[in-house]
Amino acid sequence: MALIPDRKLFIVTSALNTDMGEIKREERLEQTIDGLQLLREKVPDAIVLFVDGSPHKVEEEKIKIISDCVDFVADFSSDEMISTFAVNHRKSEAESTLLMKTLLLLKQEPHLAKIMLSVNRVFKLSGRTDLLNSFDIHEHDHFGKYVFKKRIPTWLTDSRKEFATNLLITRMYSFCPSLIDNYLESLRQIITVTNQTRIDTEHAHFLVLNKEILVELDQIHCQGTVATTNTLEVY
């Protein structure tokens, strides 16, 4: 009997050891753990892959603490390409590279590739993000589609706004596993665009992703603290 994919995979991206923003490393770890515990409560049968792209090596003690909250940990804090972007405060390129390497891991690492056969939806969730009680995972059940929060008009005021007219919130979104190769190619384009134009990854996602396979939700029912301002935002 053929296996019918019915699992949800959450890729939780993180930068535990970064110097950017107003949040201290200890608080980052606490907020990350709180978010992971909430994820377990809201989606108890989810497969959770935690990936870290810190510019500075994450201590083994922190990895052990996180490992107790998730199914898999991929520590990219020693990755030269990601670290180079991160230490130069090029957060968009660092995160896109982290996602690319994570997707390649899902395709190439034998155990993870086997697990992917049971997955019917992949979620990207930023670390330190809490799912709200109103979160309904079935809102993301769209085969062959990306699901994001509804586009937001650009806040850019310079010449970049001519082509980056809107942005897509990347704190939490999902995509069909059938789109992994499509998303890998899109991420390559996003890195090129952000590097050449200095727009951020959220503007670049809107610019690059195929709108014909994009579903936009009014709300995505999560909240998180913005590192640069230490303020809580609800999405």
Secondary structure, DSSP 8 states (H G I E B T S, - for coil): ------EEEEEEEE-TT---SS--HHHHHHHHHHHHHHHHHHSTT-EEEEEE--SS---HHHHHHHHTTSSEEEE-TT-HHHHHHHHTT-HHHHHHHHHHHHHHHHHHSHHHHHHHTTEEEEEEEETTEEE-TT--GGGG--TT-EEEE--EE----SGGGGT--EE---SEEEE-GGGHHHHHHHHHHHHHHHHHH---HHHHHHHHS-GGGEEEES---EEEEETTTTEEEE-
